[in-house]
Amino acid sequence: MINEAMRRHVDETAGAEAWDRIASRADAPTTGASMHHHDDAVTYALVDAASAGLGIPAQDLLRSFGRYGSLRVGPENHADILGATGTDVISVLTHLDEMHARLQVLYPELRPPSFTVVDDGTASFEVHYTSERVGLASFVVGLLEGLGELYGTPAKVVHVSDVTVDRTSDVFRVSPES
């Protein structure tokens, strides 16, 4: 999803020629980003090339790509699967691992992350994100912000803590936007 969100977002905001230059610089295909499995090195190279080519910090781009993925790529490419996960942010996040399992039927090589919601009964909640990929916390912030917008509950998302020796997941705090 990251590569598809990058490609489509760059196409829409900077043009197809910009994406072609970015893909070339990253030694990646200019088409076919879709939801197919890609070597993670390609994803990281695309982020670096987009950052250099567009003059935008990589973390800002990742956040923007995550938001775009939630608002456009997910709903447009997998509306049937996404719609079956829930009707609000918490229910969607609670069932996201199930959605990823359904996607693995379509894309057996997919290695999706895992999301766990910790709801403490307040208006805010925590999301624990576990993945073999590192450095994508900003993408997850954008993804969570985009889900809030998609479901009509704009959210403020804070990356509370990184993966550590003692903790196997990044932790995000999601609060209603005031």
Buried (B, 14 or more C-beta within 10 A) or exposed (E): BBBBBBBBBBBEEBEEEBBBBBBEBBEBEEEEBEBEEBEBEBBBBBBBBBBBBBEEEBBEBBBBBBBBBBBBBBBEBBEEBBEEBBEBBBEBBBBBBEBBEEBEEEBEEBEBBEBBBEEEEEEBBBBBBBBEEEBBBBBBBBBBBBBBBBBEBEBBBEBEBEBEEEEEBBBBBBBEEE
